[in-house]
Amino acid sequence: MIINHFTDNDLYKFTTMNAIRKKFPDAEVSYRFVNRGGTQFPAGFADAVRKEVEGMELLALTAEELAFMQKKCYYFDAVYFDLLKGFRFDPDEVRVTQKGGELEIEIRGMWYRTVLWEVPLMAIVSELYYRMAGRQAVAVTEIALQKADAFREAGVELSEFGTRRRFSFDVQEKVVEVLKRRMGKLLNGTSNIYLAMKYGLTPMGTHPHEWFMYHGAHYGYRSANAQAMENWVDVYGGYLGIALSDTYTTDDFFDNFSTLYAKLFDGLRWDSGDPFRFTEKALEHYRKHRIDPRSKTIVYSDGLDLEEIKRIKTFADGRIHDVYGVGTYLTNDVGATPLNIVIKLFEAKPAGSPCFVPTVKLSDAEGKEIGFPDEIELCKKVLRLKSV
C-alpha cells in the first residue's frame, strides 16, 4: 500500500476537519480531481487507485500518533482527538473511473469526513503513475543535500510542503531526513504529520482554499473572506494564524482584512500571482492599519525553487518576516516530470439547504481558477472583478 499511516497526511486537513465539525458538522460536499497538465494515465490505472483507496479503510490512529498530536497540536480539544481515534476512511465516499487515458475522481459525503481524502489521494495518484510508468527516482539524497545546503547558506527559513505531488513516500522521507540533518533551526517543520512525528519536527499548516470556498457557497462571495476568518478565529482563538489570501483574489481579501484581522492573524500565505506585487500590497496594508510589517509573516508557497526564493528574499529585505513553504521542488525533482494535478471542492450543501451549491476559487494567476465556468463568471460579477 502507498498510504500506510493514518497521519501520512497534511496538517491543514486535520485543522480544517476540526473547524468543520465545530462550525458546519452537517455540511455535505463534493470534490473533483482536476488534471491541469492533461496527463494521460495508463490502462488499469483507475483500478489500481481503487485498490489503494479500499486499503485505506484499515488505517487507524495509533497510540504513538495520538500522543504526538496531543503534544504538538495543542489547539485541538479532547473531543476532537476522541473523534480521530474512532475515525475510519470510507471507500464508498470515493468514485474512481477512467475513459481511455482520462482519469476521473469524485469524493462525495459529509464534509467533516471527506476533507481527509484530498492529500492521500493525490499522493496515491502521483506515486502510482510513476510505478506503472516504470520510473525510478535518481540521486534523491544527493539532490536533497545540495538544496538543503544552498537553503542554509542563503538563510532561508523553510517548511516542507511536498506530500500531495511527491514522487513517492520514500522520496519525501529521505528529503525530510536530509533537511532535518542539514538545515537545523532554519527548518520550521513539515506539513506531513507522520514525518513530523518520525523526525521530531513541528507539523506545519493552517487552512486551505476550500475553507474560503465553502464560505462563499454558504454566505455569499462578498462576505466569504471575512466570515471565513471570523469562524477560524472563533475556533482557534489566535492559534494557526496564517491567512490564505487568494481564494477570491488578493485585492478582495485585503478589502476584508480589517484592522482586527490584520492584528489577530500572524501573517499571510502567498499562493498565486506575482510575489513581489503581493509583498508590496501586504506592506502597504499593514502600514495603513498602523501595524509594523516586521511583526508579521508572509509564507510564500507557490511552486517555488531556490532561485525564485532568493529573488523574493532579496526583495523582502527584512521589511517583513519571510518564510517559504516548498513542496514539489523538494519531493519530486528526481528525474521525472511532476504531475500538474489538484483535487478541489466543487459543490457544497450547507445544513438545511435544499440542494448543492457550486463553489469557486479564483486565485491571482491565470489557469488556476476552479469551478463551473458560469459560476466563476457570476463570482467575478458579484465581486466586481475583471477577468484575472
C-alpha positions in Angstrom: 0.0 0.0 0.0 1.1 3.6 -0.7 -0.6 5.1 2.4 0.4 3.0 5.4 -0.1 5.5 8.2 -3.2 7.4 9.2 -1.1 10.6 9.7 0.6 10.3 6.3 -1.4 13.4 5.5 -1.0 17.2 5.8 -1.8 19.1 9.0 -4.1 21.5 7.2 -6.6 18.8 6.5 -6.9 18.0 10.2 -7.1 21.6 11.3 -9.9 22.2 8.7 -11.7 19.0 9.8 -11.7 20.2 13.4 -13.1 23.6 12.3 -15.8 21.9 10.2 -17.0 19.7 12.9 -17.4 22.7 15.2 -18.9 25.1 12.7 -20.5 23.0 9.9 -21.0 19.5 11.2 -23.9 18.7 8.9 -22.5 20.2 5.7 -22.1 17.9 2.6 -19.7 18.5 -0.2 -18.2 17.0 -3.4 -14.6 17.3 -4.6 -13.3 16.6 -8.1 -9.9 15.7 -9.5 -8.6 18.3 -11.9 -5.8 17.2 -14.3 -4.3 20.6 -15.1 -1.4 19.1 -17.0 -3.5 16.8 -19.3 -1.6 13.7 -18.2 -2.8 10.5 -19.9 -2.9 7.6 -17.5 -2.2 4.0 -18.4 -4.8 1.3 -18.8 -5.9 -0.1 -15.5 -4.9 3.0 -13.6 -8.3 3.6 -12.1 -8.5 0.0 -10.8 -5.1 0.4 -9.1 -6.2 3.6 -7.5 -9.4 2.0 -6.3 -7.4 -0.8 -4.7 -5.3 1.7 -2.8 -8.5 3.6 -1.7 -10.1 0.4 -0.4 -6.9 -0.4 1.6 -7.2 2.9 3.4 -10.3 1.6 5.2 -7.9 -0.3 7.6 -6.0 2.8 8.7 -6.4 4.0 12.2 -4.7 6.5 14.5 -2.1 4.7 16.6 -1.3 5.4 20.2 2.1 6.9 19.1 0.4 9.2 16.6 -2.2 10.3 19.1 0.4 11.1 21.8 2.4 13.1 19.2 -0.6 15.1 18.1 -1.7 15.8 21.6 1.7 17.2 22.3 2.2 19.2 19.2 -1.4 20.1 18.2 -2.3 21.8 21.5 -5.0 23.8 19.7 -7.2 20.6 19.3 -9.6 19.7 22.1 -10.1 16.2 23.7 -13.4 15.7 21.8 -11.6 16.0 18.5 -8.9 13.5 19.5 -11.6 11.1 20.5 -13.2 11.6 17.1 -9.9 10.9 15.4 -9.4 7.7 17.4 -12.6 6.2 16.1 -12.3 7.6 12.5 -12.1 5.2 9.6 -11.9 6.1 5.9 -15.0 5.0 3.9 -14.0 4.0 0.4 -17.6 4.4 -0.7 -17.1 8.2 -0.5 -14.7 8.0 -3.5 -15.6 7.2 -7.1 -12.7 6.5 -9.5 -13.3 6.0 -13.2 -11.3 6.0 -16.4 -12.1 6.6 -20.1 -9.0 5.8 -22.2 -6.2 7.9 -20.6 -8.6 10.3 -18.8 -8.9 9.8 -15.1 -11.9 11.0 -13.1 -12.1 11.1 -9.3 -15.0 12.4 -7.3 -15.3 12.5 -3.5 -18.8 13.0 -2.0 -20.2 12.9 1.5 -20.2 14.7 4.9 -17.6 17.5 4.7 -16.0 16.8 8.1 -15.2 13.2 6.9 -14.4 13.7 3.2 -11.9 16.5 4.0 -9.2 14.0 4.8 -9.2 12.3 1.4 -7.6 15.0 -0.8 -3.9 14.7 0.2 -3.5 10.9 0.4 -5.5 10.5 -2.9 -3.2 12.9 -4.7 -0.1 11.1 -3.3 -1.6 7.8 -4.5 -2.2 9.1 -8.0 1.3 10.6 -8.2 3.2 7.6 -6.9 1.1 5.0 -8.8 1.7 6.9 -12.0 5.5 6.6 -11.7 5.3 3.0 -10.6 3.1 2.0 -13.6 5.3 4.0 -16.0 8.4 2.2 -14.6 10.1 5.4 -13.5 12.8 5.3 -10.8 13.9 8.2 -8.7 17.5 9.2 -9.2 20.1 10.9 -6.9 17.5 11.6 -4.2 19.9 12.1 -1.4 22.5 14.0 -3.4 19.9 16.5 -4.8 18.3 17.0 -1.3 21.8 17.6 0.2 22.6 20.2 -2.4 19.3 22.0 -1.9 19.4 21.9 1.9 23.0 23.3 1.9 22.0 26.0 -0.5 19.0 27.0 1.5 21.0 27.1 4.7 23.7 29.2 3.1 21.1 31.7 1.9 19.5 31.8 5.3 16.1 30.6 4.0 13.6 29.7 6.7 11.8 26.7 5.2 8.8 24.4 5.7 8.5 21.2 3.7 5.1 21.0 1.9 5.6 18.2 -0.6 3.1 15.4 0.3 0.5 15.9 -2.4 2.6 15.7 -5.5 5.6 13.7 -4.2 7.4 11.1 -6.4 6.9 8.6 -3.6 6.6 8.4 0.2 10.2 7.1 0.3 11.5 10.1 -1.6 9.6 12.5 0.7 11.0 10.8 3.8 14.6 11.0 2.5 14.2 14.7 1.8 12.8 15.4 5.2 15.6 13.5 6.9 18.2 15.4 4.9 16.5 18.8 5.6 16.4 18.0 9.4 20.1 17.0 9.4 21.5 19.9 7.3 19.2 22.9 8.0 18.9 22.9 11.7 16.7 25.7 13.1 16.1 27.1 9.6 13.8 24.1 9.0 10.5 25.1 10.6 8.9 21.7 10.1 6.9 19.7 7.6 3.2 19.6 6.6 3.2 15.8 6.9 2.2 14.8 10.4 3.7 11.3 10.3 7.1 12.6 9.1 7.0 15.3 11.7 6.5 12.7 14.3 9.2 10.4 13.0 11.8 13.1 12.7 10.9 15.2 15.7 9.6 18.2 13.7 6.7 20.6 14.1 3.7 19.8 11.8 3.0 22.9 9.7 -0.2 24.3 8.2 -3.3 26.3 8.8 -6.3 26.3 6.3 -6.8 25.6 2.6 -8.7 27.3 -0.2 -11.7 25.0 0.4 -12.3 26.7 3.8 -13.0 30.0 2.0 -14.7 28.3 -1.0 -17.3 26.8 1.3 -17.9 30.1 3.0 -18.6 31.6 -0.5 -21.2 29.0 -1.1 -22.7 29.3 2.4 -22.7 33.0 3.0 -22.2 34.6 -0.5 -19.0 35.7 -2.2 -18.9 39.3 -0.8 -18.8 38.1 2.8 -16.8 34.9 2.3 -13.3 36.1 3.3 -14.5 38.0 6.4 -16.8 35.2 7.5 -14.1 32.5 6.9 -11.6 34.5 9.0 -14.1 35.1 11.8 -15.0 31.4 12.1 -11.4 30.4 12.0 -10.6 32.8 14.9 -13.6 31.6 16.8 -12.4 28.0 16.6 -8.7 28.6 17.2 -8.6 31.8 19.2 -5.5 33.2 17.5 -3.5 29.9 17.0 -2.9 28.8 13.4 -2.8 32.4 12.4 -1.5 32.5 8.8 -4.3 33.6 6.5 -4.6 32.3 2.9 -5.2 35.4 0.8 -6.0 34.5 -2.9 -9.2 32.4 -3.0 -11.2 35.3 -4.4 -8.1 37.3 -5.4 -5.8 39.2 -3.1 -7.5 42.5 -3.8 -10.8 41.2 -2.5 -9.0 39.6 0.5 -7.4 42.9 1.6 -10.8 44.7 1.3 -11.9 42.3 4.0 -8.7 42.1 6.0 -9.7 44.7 8.6 -7.6 46.1 11.4 -9.0 43.5 13.7 -7.9 40.6 11.5 -4.7 42.2 10.5 -3.8 42.4 14.2 -5.2 38.9 15.1 -3.6 36.9 12.3 0.2 36.4 12.5 0.5 36.8 8.8 -0.4 35.8 5.2 0.2 33.0 2.8 1.0 33.9 -0.8 -0.1 31.1 -3.2 -0.5 32.6 -6.7 0.3 35.6 -8.8 3.3 37.9 -8.6 5.1 37.5 -5.2 6.7 41.0 -5.5 3.4 42.8 -6.1 1.8 40.8 -3.3 4.6 41.7 -0.9 4.2 45.4 -1.6 0.4 45.2 -1.2 0.9 43.4 2.2 3.4 46.0 3.4 1.1 48.9 2.3 -1.9 47.2 4.0 -0.1 46.7 7.3 1.2 50.3 7.3 -2.2 51.7 6.5 -3.5 49.9 9.6 -0.6 51.2 11.8 0.9 47.8 12.1 4.7 47.3 11.9 5.1 44.8 8.9 8.3 43.4 10.6 6.0 41.9 13.3 4.1 39.9 10.6 5.0 37.0 8.4 4.4 36.1 4.7 4.6 32.4 3.9 5.5 32.1 0.2 4.3 28.8 -1.2 3.5 28.7 -4.9 5.8 26.4 -7.0 9.0 27.8 -5.6 12.5 26.8 -6.4 15.8 28.1 -5.0 16.4 30.9 -7.4 12.9 32.3 -7.0 13.2 32.1 -3.3 16.5 34.1 -3.4 14.8 36.8 -5.5 11.9 37.1 -3.1 14.1 37.1 -0.1 16.2 39.9 -1.6 13.1 41.9 -2.4 11.6 41.4 1.1 14.9 42.6 2.6 13.8 42.3 6.2 10.8 44.5 5.7 8.6 41.6 6.7 9.3 38.1 8.1 9.7 35.9 5.0 9.1 32.2 5.3 8.9 29.6 2.5 6.7 26.6 2.0 8.4 24.3 -0.6 6.8 21.2 -2.0 7.2 19.6 -5.4 10.7 21.2 -5.9 11.9 19.1 -2.9 9.8 15.9 -3.2 9.6 15.4 -6.9 12.8 16.7 -8.5 14.3 13.3 -9.0 14.3 12.8 -12.8 10.6 12.7 -13.5 8.2 15.4 -14.6 5.8 16.2 -11.7 2.1 15.8 -12.4 0.1 19.0 -12.5 -2.9 17.8 -10.6 -5.2 19.1 -7.9 -8.3 17.9 -6.0 -10.7 20.8 -5.2 -14.1 21.4 -3.7 -16.7 21.8 -6.4 -20.1 21.8 -4.6 -21.4 22.3 -1.1 -24.7 21.6 0.6 -25.0 23.6 3.9 -27.3 22.2 6.6 -30.9 22.9 5.7 -30.1 23.8 2.0 -32.4 22.0 -0.5 -29.6 21.4 -3.0 -25.9 21.5 -3.6 -24.4 25.0 -4.4 -21.3 25.4 -6.7 -18.1 26.6 -5.2 -15.4 28.8 -6.8 -11.7 29.5 -6.4 -10.4 32.4 -8.4 -6.7 32.9 -7.4 -4.4 35.6 -8.7 -3.0 33.6 -11.6 -4.4 32.7 -14.9 -5.2 29.0 -15.2 -5.7 28.3 -11.5 -9.4 29.1 -11.4 -11.6 26.2 -10.1 -15.3 25.8 -10.5 -18.0 25.7 -13.1 -17.4 28.4 -15.8 -20.8 30.1 -15.3 -20.3 30.2 -11.5 -16.8 31.6 -11.9 -18.2 34.5 -14.0 -21.0 35.0 -11.5 -18.5 35.2 -8.7 -16.4 37.8 -10.6 -19.6 39.8 -11.4 -20.7 39.8 -7.7 -17.2 40.9 -6.6 -17.0 43.4 -9.5 -13.8 41.8 -10.7 -12.3 41.8 -14.2 -11.0 38.6 -15.6 -8.0 37.5 -13.6 
